Amino acid sequence: MKTALLFSTAAVLGLAVPAHADITHKIQSSVQLQVDGAASQASRIGSTLAVSGSNVTLDTAPVLGTLTAGSAVGYTPGAYSITTAGDAFSYSESYVEGDATPSNTSVSSGVVTSLPMLGNTTTTSGGVAGSLAGTIATDGAMTITAGGAGTTATGQVVLSLEVD
């Protein structure tokens, strides 16, 4: 009986299929800290004068002032009278004062101290790092500390386990 048991045990062990398994484990972590810079986009606009009308007579023409460096143009309106009394008339005179030549801007310690204000201006305040910080420990524990205005902190930990 011992022989039969030994023989059947050997036969079962001989039929056993070896196991094959591939295991892949990945850990990816990242911290991104960003402080926005100050920015200003400004476009100067020019002086414009437009006059239109019907049944009006020009008595004194409108005048744009003399252009001088660093100053706006200036404007003197025109004088008009109705050509045919009692008839319909229309009159329109418009003037847009252009921008004077602005002074240059400069950046000191990451901050623009004086931004231009022109006819078309978009201004973005600069970020302040303050206490902006981020860390990821070896166990995946994440610590993100908010900074001042204009800052962004992003942390990410990706764990993956693949068994084939």
C-alpha positions in Angstrom: 0.0 0.0 0.0 2.9 2.2 0.7 4.1 1.6 -2.8 0.8 2.5 -4.3 0.6 5.7 -2.3 4.1 6.7 -3.2 3.4 5.9 -6.9 0.1 8.0 -6.9 1.8 10.9 -5.1 4.7 10.8 -7.6 2.2 10.7 -10.5 0.2 13.7 -9.1 3.3 15.7 -8.6 4.5 14.9 -12.0 1.3 16.2 -13.5 1.5 19.5 -11.6 1.9 22.5 -13.9 4.4 25.1 -12.8 2.9 28.6 -12.2 4.1 31.6 -14.3 3.2 35.1 -13.1 4.7 38.5 -14.0 4.1 41.2 -11.4 4.8 44.9 -12.2 4.5 47.5 -9.5 5.0 51.2 -10.4 5.0 54.3 -8.2 5.1 57.7 -9.9 4.9 61.0 -8.0 5.3 64.6 -8.9 4.9 68.1 -7.5 4.5 71.2 -9.6 4.8 74.7 -8.1 4.1 77.8 -10.2 4.2 81.5 -9.5 2.7 83.8 -12.1 4.6 86.9 -13.2 3.2 90.4 -13.5 2.1 91.3 -17.0 0.7 94.2 -18.8 -0.4 94.5 -22.4 -1.1 98.0 -23.6 -1.9 99.5 -27.0 -1.8 103.2 -27.6 -4.8 104.6 -29.4 -4.5 107.6 -31.8 -6.5 110.7 -31.8 -9.4 110.6 -34.3 -11.8 113.3 -35.6 -14.9 112.5 -37.7 -17.4 115.1 -39.0 -20.5 114.3 -41.1 -23.8 116.1 -41.9 -26.3 117.3 -44.4 -27.8 120.8 -44.9 -25.0 122.3 -42.8 -22.3 124.8 -43.8 -18.9 124.8 -42.3 -18.1 128.2 -40.7 -14.9 127.2 -38.8 -13.2 123.9 -39.3 -12.5 121.6 -36.3 -8.8 121.5 -35.5 -6.5 118.8 -34.0 -3.7 120.2 -31.9 -0.1 119.9 -32.6 1.5 116.5 -31.8 4.4 116.9 -29.4 6.4 114.1 -27.9 5.0 113.0 -24.5 1.6 114.7 -24.8 -1.8 114.1 -26.4 -2.9 116.0 -29.4 -5.8 118.2 -28.2 -8.8 119.4 -30.1 -10.8 122.5 -31.0 -14.4 121.8 -32.2 -15.7 123.3 -35.5 -18.5 125.8 -36.0 -21.4 125.1 -38.4 -24.6 126.8 -39.5 -27.7 125.5 -41.3 -27.6 126.0 -45.1 -31.3 126.2 -45.9 -33.5 127.3 -43.0 -36.6 125.2 -42.4 -35.2 122.1 -44.2 -34.1 119.0 -42.3 -30.5 118.8 -41.3 -28.1 116.4 -39.6 -24.8 116.9 -38.0 -22.3 114.7 -36.2 -18.8 115.5 -34.9 -16.8 113.1 -32.8 -13.4 113.2 -31.3 -11.3 110.6 -29.5 -8.3 111.8 -27.6 -5.3 109.6 -28.2 -2.8 108.5 -25.6 0.2 110.5 -24.7 3.5 108.7 -24.9 3.8 106.7 -21.7 7.0 106.3 -19.6 8.8 103.0 -19.7 8.0 100.3 -17.1 10.6 98.4 -15.2 10.6 95.2 -13.1 12.1 95.1 -9.6 12.1 91.9 -7.5 9.7 90.3 -9.9 7.2 93.2 -9.6 6.3 95.9 -12.1 6.0 99.0 -9.9 4.1 101.2 -12.4 2.1 99.7 -15.2 1.0 101.8 -18.2 -2.6 102.9 -18.6 -3.4 103.4 -22.2 -6.5 103.4 -24.4 -6.5 99.6 -24.5 -4.9 98.0 -21.4 -4.9 94.5 -19.8 -3.0 94.1 -16.6 -2.3 91.0 -14.5 -0.9 91.2 -11.0 2.2 89.2 -10.3 2.2 86.2 -8.0 3.7 86.1 -4.5 5.3 82.8 -3.6 4.8 83.3 0.1 4.9 79.9 1.8 4.3 77.9 -1.5 5.7 74.4 -1.1 5.1 70.8 -1.9 6.6 67.5 -0.9 5.8 63.8 -1.4 7.2 61.3 1.1 8.4 57.8 0.1 5.2 56.3 1.4 3.2 58.6 -1.0 2.0 61.0 1.7 1.6 64.4 0.1 2.0 67.9 1.7 1.0 70.9 -0.4 1.2 74.4 1.2 -0.7 77.2 -0.5 1.3 80.3 -1.5 0.1 83.9 -2.0 -1.9 85.3 -4.9 -1.1 84.1 -8.4 0.3 80.8 -7.3 -0.5 77.2 -8.2 0.5 73.9 -6.5 -0.3 70.5 -8.0 0.7 67.2 -6.5 0.1 63.7 -7.9 0.9 60.1 -6.8 0.1 57.3 -9.2 0.3 53.7 -7.9 -0.2 50.8 -10.3 0.0 47.0 -9.8 -0.2 44.7 -12.8 -0.4 40.9 -12.6 -0.1 38.8 -15.8 
